[in-house]
């Protein structure tokens, strides 16, 4: 493996790191925004360039060879160094023009941020925004996003974070559904209704059990892991579901059921890489999101203004 740095295509090292991380060509392609055949060709090209095999096939995907395990830390270090260079360059940008990439939960992206971004674009037309709806963790150090709105405390280093507050969760159903099936007066009554739950995720089950509700996956008449589809099912009258109280109370056709139940809350954290936090455009978007989310948490509906 006597390879000169000039002989290597640095893009191939990034692809190598993603395949090693995900364990498959198709999963790496999704992360990279590429295709499985392209990623396969890139791995083959890297193996040809360095003269060793990096992966071997196993029943559930790809595993690193001994040579691959030896080279992976070096590829990751090079990728991290490149990411730090990109962050440093972005942090030196003093203009408002350009793009800010925001990642937020699917529910916040769907039901809260569109109006916020409309106001932002109205007041700062030279600013472009990429919105990444996701309930997974994007790596801010690798510029997968510039600002993250998350329902858990970020643990990455070199980040600026602020806890904006906690969003209360409640049980909701449409008036049409309740008129058809009746209004539950207790938690026990609720268990006799059509409940909307998650498919593979067990988060809702854990939350219900914390309230003393002995629920299983079979307790749910309808199931989906897509948060927007879940909320639309509640609004459509499919049954009783759980959602953000602020969103539920804003829907005239929904009723908040058993509001006295001490349901859990979702913490809201705003996060950005330390090196980007005070660049003009990231700072402006940060302050707009901060103001909008605090208002959302409090359930306010007054007009958002750009600071």
Order of alpha helices (4+ residues) and beta strands (2+ residues): alpha-alpha-alpha-beta-beta-alpha-beta-alpha-alpha-beta-beta-beta-alpha-alpha-beta-alpha-beta-alpha-beta-alpha-beta-beta-alpha
